[in-house]
Amino acid sequence: MSTDQDIEIASYIVRYMMTHERLSLDILKDKFNMDDLQIRKCLIRLYFRGQIYGQIQQINGGKLFLIFLQQDDNQNLNAPTLTLDQIIDWNINEFDLDSIKSSIKTNDTKILTSNDTETESFHQDMFVSTPEEIEISRSKETSQKDFISVEMRIGISTYKLCIRIHVKNASQDSITNSRLKFNFGHFLKYEDINPKHNVKLEESFIWVDIGKINAAQGKIFEIFFNQTQQKQIKFDGLMQYKSIDGFARVLRLYPIEIDTILPKFTAQESSIKYIKSFMKKKEIIKRIQGFGIPYVEDPDNAQLYLEKITEKYGFLQISKIDKENTKMSFYFAKTEVKSGENCEILVVPQIKRNVLAFYCCSPYEHLVVNVLRQLSYDFQSLLREKNLLEKDQNLINLNCIKCGNVLDIFPPENEFVACRFCQLLQKPW
């Protein structure tokens, strides 16, 4: 079999794993007109090159599948490692491994990518070593890939969903040509608000160019989406990178899901004394989202709009503070989360020196994030209805881009302001 056909098969496998958790070997046989022995020899060659991913398992009545993701005993998704024994199975005498190794050409071959039409920066040549060198390099690469990780967290930035991504390289060698494929729903609109990101948008997924990550270092970046519907959201994807030994690797990202549909809230009677004790509980998650609008001519009206949005969801006003530079209203409610537990939640719309904000706390982080995002989105829509915002204007995020605390002031356009918590100088708009 030619090296080109091996590459074609490996490319097909990599593309398939982007949208599936397993691949039937029967599909490979039919697509490439091969029998069981031929497909296994091909997998062995790809194994020696370090270009194959997954585990071969018998499921569905004994059918053989290449598994890309599987759950452990704790229901966590893991990317399993393929072993030579799994490819050979029990017929080890059928294969002449030395002959297969010697058949692997040592000329240049292409790095495998998920898409044959990707940009040239990810179609660079790599050198295929001798079989002995491949065994050494593959062992080293296996140990390195265990130290490459991607962490994702969902947050908010005014009305937008924010995905914070931390790519870590904890190994002792650098990785290059790394990029991230990020899948999302059709009802989410990607917002290109950070010119530092080299992002390529394709229908319901994006490619983010990460580049080189040095040894024992990482990169953190954020991706923003405008959500057009309240519904269940699932994010997944993969990361591609090139190891120090020239191998192309694919790391599947663990899917994360969040239900953005707000539950029904019921007004809850309470007192300021109870509210204070509620806020001090260790299990309570506290978040605040600050924002500005270009013109706040009447703070009283702005506070009334914040309160109107909060009351729309059934919250009951418990108390109110009305001072010259500070206006705050305390709203309390209860709801039932998916686990069936009753949950109390506090929302505090407020204005301090022309900085508007929603404060929210509850034992459930996903609920806090959803409430803050939805209240911000509804407030922005109300301001547009009142002609206080142009249709193409958005709320301006006043949370510090480094530590997340709300900035003290809403500066004029194109002016810098320092965060009083971390002292970072930044320009909000």
C-alpha positions in Angstrom: 0.0 0.0 0.0 1.3 3.5 -0.8 2.2 6.1 1.8 -0.4 8.4 0.1 -3.2 6.0 0.8 -2.1 5.6 4.4 -2.2 9.4 4.7 -5.6 9.4 3.1 -6.9 6.9 5.6 -5.4 8.7 8.5 -6.8 12.0 7.3 -10.3 10.4 7.1 -10.0 9.1 10.6 -9.0 12.5 12.0 -11.9 14.2 10.2 -14.3 11.6 11.4 -13.3 12.0 15.1 -14.2 15.7 15.0 -17.9 14.8 14.9 -18.0 11.2 16.3 -16.8 9.4 19.3 -16.2 6.1 17.5 -15.5 4.7 14.0 -16.5 1.3 12.8 -13.7 -0.6 11.1 -16.3 -1.8 8.6 -16.7 1.8 7.4 -12.9 1.9 6.7 -13.0 -1.4 4.9 -15.9 -0.4 2.6 -14.6 3.1 1.9 -11.1 2.0 1.0 -12.0 -1.4 -0.4 -9.8 -3.3 2.1 -10.2 -6.6 4.0 -9.6 -7.0 7.7 -5.9 -7.9 7.4 -5.2 -5.0 5.1 -6.9 -2.4 7.3 -5.0 -3.8 10.4 -1.7 -3.5 8.5 -2.5 0.0 7.7 -3.3 0.8 11.3 0.0 -0.7 12.4 1.9 1.5 9.9 0.0 4.5 11.2 0.7 3.4 14.8 4.4 3.3 14.1 4.2 6.8 12.7 2.3 8.1 15.7 -0.6 9.1 13.4 -3.5 7.1 14.9 -5.8 7.8 17.8 -8.2 5.8 19.9 -8.7 2.3 21.0 -10.1 -0.7 19.1 -13.0 -2.3 21.0 -15.7 -4.9 20.2 -19.2 -3.5 20.7 -22.7 -3.9 19.2 -22.6 -7.6 18.8 -18.9 -8.0 18.3 -18.4 -5.3 15.7 -15.0 -3.6 15.9 -14.8 0.1 16.5 -12.1 2.7 16.9 -13.1 4.5 20.0 -12.0 8.2 20.3 -13.6 9.1 23.6 -14.8 6.9 26.5 -16.1 7.3 30.0 -14.2 6.2 33.1 -15.7 4.9 36.4 -16.4 8.5 37.4 -18.3 9.3 34.2 -15.5 11.5 32.9 -14.6 11.5 29.2 -11.1 10.4 28.4 -9.2 10.0 25.2 -8.0 6.4 25.2 -4.6 5.3 24.0 -4.2 2.7 21.2 -1.9 -0.2 21.8 -0.2 -2.4 19.2 -1.8 -5.5 20.8 -5.3 -4.0 20.1 -4.5 -3.5 16.4 -3.0 -7.0 16.0 -5.6 -8.6 18.2 -5.1 -12.3 18.8 -3.6 -13.1 15.4 -0.1 -11.8 16.2 1.5 -14.5 14.0 -0.2 -13.1 10.9 1.9 -10.0 11.0 5.5 -9.6 10.1 6.3 -6.5 12.2 9.8 -6.1 10.9 8.6 -6.2 7.3 5.9 -3.6 8.1 8.4 -1.3 9.7 10.8 -1.5 6.8 8.0 -0.7 4.4 7.5 2.7 6.0 9.1 5.2 3.7 11.5 7.7 5.2 10.8 10.5 2.8 8.9 13.6 3.7 5.2 13.2 4.3 2.4 15.7 5.2 1.2 16.5 8.7 -2.3 15.2 9.2 -4.9 17.9 9.6 -8.7 17.7 10.0 -9.4 19.5 6.7 -7.5 19.1 3.4 -8.3 22.7 2.5 -6.9 24.3 5.7 -4.4 27.2 5.5 -0.8 26.5 4.4 0.6 27.3 7.9 -0.9 24.0 9.1 0.3 22.0 6.1 4.0 21.8 6.8 6.2 18.8 6.0 7.5 16.5 8.8 10.3 14.0 8.5 9.6 10.4 9.1 12.4 8.7 10.9 13.7 5.1 10.7 11.5 2.5 12.5 13.9 2.4 15.5 13.8 6.2 15.9 10.0 6.1 15.5 9.7 3.8 18.5 11.8 6.1 20.6 10.1 9.2 19.5 6.6 7.7 19.8 7.3 6.8 23.5 8.6 10.3 24.1 5.5 11.9 22.4 3.2 9.7 24.4 4.7 11.0 27.6 4.5 14.6 26.3 0.9 14.5 25.3 -0.1 13.6 28.8 1.0 17.1 29.8 -1.0 19.0 27.2 -4.4 20.1 28.4 -7.2 22.5 27.6 -9.5 24.0 30.3 -12.8 25.8 29.4 -15.1 27.8 31.6 -18.3 29.6 30.7 -18.8 33.1 32.0 -20.5 36.3 31.1 -19.6 39.7 29.7 -22.6 42.0 29.8 -25.2 40.3 27.6 -22.6 38.0 26.0 -21.6 34.4 26.8 -17.9 34.2 27.3 -15.8 31.0 26.9 -12.5 31.3 28.8 -9.9 28.9 27.4 -6.6 28.0 29.1 -4.2 25.9 27.0 -1.4 24.4 29.1 1.8 22.8 28.1 3.2 21.3 31.2 5.8 19.2 29.4 9.5 20.0 29.1 9.3 20.6 25.3 7.6 23.3 23.3 4.7 22.6 20.9 4.1 24.4 17.6 1.4 24.9 15.0 -1.3 24.6 17.6 -4.8 25.7 16.9 -8.2 25.1 18.4 -11.4 24.0 16.7 -14.5 25.1 18.6 -18.0 23.9 17.9 -21.1 25.7 18.9 -24.8 25.9 18.1 -26.4 27.8 15.2 -28.3 30.0 17.6 -25.1 31.5 18.9 -23.4 34.3 17.0 -19.6 34.6 17.3 -18.5 38.1 18.1 -15.1 39.1 16.8 -14.2 41.6 19.5 -10.6 40.8 20.1 -8.3 41.6 17.2 -5.4 39.7 18.8 -7.2 36.4 18.0 -6.5 34.9 14.6 -9.9 33.4 14.1 -11.5 31.7 11.1 -15.3 31.3 11.2 -16.9 28.4 9.3 -20.7 27.9 9.9 -21.1 26.5 13.4 -17.5 26.3 14.4 -14.4 28.4 14.5 -10.6 27.8 14.2 -8.4 29.8 16.6 -4.7 30.0 15.8 -2.8 29.5 19.0 0.7 29.0 17.5 3.7 28.1 19.6 3.5 27.3 23.3 6.8 27.0 25.1 7.7 24.4 27.6 6.0 24.7 31.0 3.8 27.6 29.8 0.3 28.3 28.6 -2.0 30.7 26.8 -5.3 32.1 28.0 -7.9 33.7 25.7 -11.6 34.4 25.6 -14.2 33.8 22.9 -17.5 35.7 23.0 -20.9 34.8 21.6 -24.2 36.6 21.3 -27.0 34.2 22.2 -30.3 34.6 20.2 -32.3 31.9 22.1 -32.5 30.5 25.6 -31.8 26.8 25.3 -29.3 24.1 26.1 -25.9 24.9 24.9 -23.1 22.5 24.2 -19.5 23.4 23.4 -16.9 20.9 22.2 -14.0 20.7 19.8 -10.4 19.6 19.5 -6.9 21.0 19.6 -4.3 20.2 16.9 -0.6 20.7 17.6 2.9 19.6 16.4 5.2 18.0 19.0 8.9 18.6 19.3 9.5 15.4 17.5 7.5 16.4 14.4 4.3 14.4 15.1 0.9 15.9 14.5 -1.4 15.3 17.4 -5.1 15.9 18.0 -6.5 16.4 21.5 -10.3 16.1 21.9 -11.8 18.7 24.2 -14.2 17.5 26.9 -17.7 18.7 26.0 -19.2 21.3 28.3 -22.9 21.9 28.5 -25.0 24.7 30.1 -28.7 25.2 30.1 -29.4 28.9 29.6 -33.2 28.6 30.0 -34.0 30.4 33.2 -36.2 28.5 35.6 -39.4 30.0 37.1 -38.7 32.2 40.1 -41.1 32.7 43.0 -41.1 35.9 45.1 -39.6 35.1 48.5 -40.3 37.1 51.6 -37.2 37.9 53.7 -35.4 40.5 55.7 -32.1 42.4 55.4 -30.8 40.5 58.4 -31.4 37.2 56.6 -30.0 38.6 53.4 -26.8 39.5 55.1 -26.4 36.0 56.6 -27.3 34.4 53.2 -24.5 36.4 51.5 -22.0 35.2 54.0 -22.6 31.5 53.5 -19.5 29.6 52.3 -21.4 27.7 49.6 -22.8 30.9 48.0 -21.4 31.9 44.6 -21.2 35.7 44.2 -20.9 37.5 40.8 -21.4 41.1 39.7 -21.6 42.4 36.1 -20.9 46.1 35.6 -21.6 48.0 32.5 -22.0 51.5 31.2 -24.1 53.3 28.6 -22.9 56.4 26.8 -25.4 58.7 28.5 -27.0 58.4 31.9 -28.8 61.7 32.2 -31.1 60.6 35.0 -29.8 57.9 37.4 -33.2 57.5 39.0 -34.7 56.4 35.7 -31.8 54.1 35.0 -32.3 52.4 38.4 -36.0 52.1 37.7 -35.2 50.3 34.4 -32.9 47.9 36.2 -35.6 47.2 38.8 -38.2 46.7 36.1 -36.1 44.0 34.4 -35.5 42.2 37.7 -39.2 42.3 38.7 -40.1 40.9 35.3 -38.8 37.5 36.4 -40.8 37.4 39.7 -38.2 38.7 42.2 -39.5 40.5 45.3 -38.0 43.8 46.5 -36.8 43.4 50.1 -35.0 46.7 50.7 -33.7 49.8 48.9 -30.8 52.2 49.3 -31.1 55.6 47.7 -28.2 58.0 48.3 -26.7 60.7 46.1 -24.1 58.5 44.4 -25.4 55.1 45.3 -28.7 53.4 44.4 -29.3 49.8 45.3 -32.3 47.5 45.4 -32.3 44.1 47.0 -34.5 41.4 45.4 -35.1 37.9 46.6 -36.7 34.8 45.1 -36.6 31.0 45.2 -36.6 28.4 42.4 -36.2 24.7 41.8 -33.0 23.5 40.0 -32.8 20.5 37.8 -31.7 18.2 40.7 -35.1 19.0 42.4 -33.6 21.1 45.2 -35.1 24.4 46.2 -32.7 27.3 45.7 -32.7 30.9 47.0 -31.3 33.6 44.9 -30.5 37.3 45.5 -30.3 40.0 42.8 -29.1 43.6 43.5 -29.5 46.1 40.6 -27.4 49.1 41.4 -25.8 52.4 40.2 -22.6 53.8 41.7 -21.2 57.0 40.1 -22.7 56.2 36.7 -21.5 52.6 36.8 -24.5 50.3 36.4 -24.4 46.7 37.7 -26.4 43.6 38.5 -25.1 41.7 41.5 -26.3 38.1 42.0 -25.6 35.3 44.4 -26.8 31.7 44.8 -25.4 28.3 45.6 -25.4 27.4 41.9 -22.8 29.0 39.7 -24.6 28.2 36.4 -27.8 29.8 37.7 -25.9 33.0 38.7 -24.2 33.2 35.3 -27.5 32.7 33.4 -29.4 35.3 35.5 -26.7 38.0 35.0 -26.4 37.4 31.3 -30.2 37.4 30.8 -30.8 40.5 32.9 -28.0 42.4 31.0 -29.5 41.3 27.7 -33.0 42.4 28.7 -31.7 45.7 30.0 -29.9 46.4 26.8 -33.1 45.6 24.8 -35.1 47.9 27.1 -32.7 50.8 26.6 -33.0 50.4 22.8 -36.8 50.5 23.1 -36.5 53.7 25.1 -34.1 55.2 22.4 -31.4 55.4 25.1 -29.2 53.2 23.0 -28.8 53.1 19.2 -29.7 49.8 17.6 -26.0 49.2 16.8 -24.8 50.2 20.3 -24.2 47.7 23.1 -23.8 47.9 26.8 -20.1 48.5 27.6 -18.5 45.9 29.8 -17.0 47.5 32.9 -15.6 44.4 34.5 -11.8 44.5 34.7 -10.3 42.4 31.9 -7.8 40.9 34.3 -9.3 40.3 37.8 -13.0 40.6 36.9 -13.9 43.2 39.5 -16.1 46.2 38.5 -14.3 49.4 37.6 -14.9 52.3 39.9 -15.8 54.8 37.1 -17.2 54.8 33.6 -14.5 56.8 31.7 -15.2 58.8 28.5 -14.6 57.1 25.2 -11.0 56.2 24.3 -9.8 57.0 27.8 -8.0 54.7 30.2 -9.0 53.8 33.7 -7.1 51.8 36.3 -8.7 48.9 38.3 -8.4 49.6 42.0 -8.0 45.9 42.8 -5.2 44.9 40.4 -4.1 48.3 39.1 -4.3 47.3 35.5 -4.7 50.2 33.1 -7.4 49.6 30.5 -9.7 51.2 28.0 -13.3 49.9 28.2 -14.5 51.5 25.0 
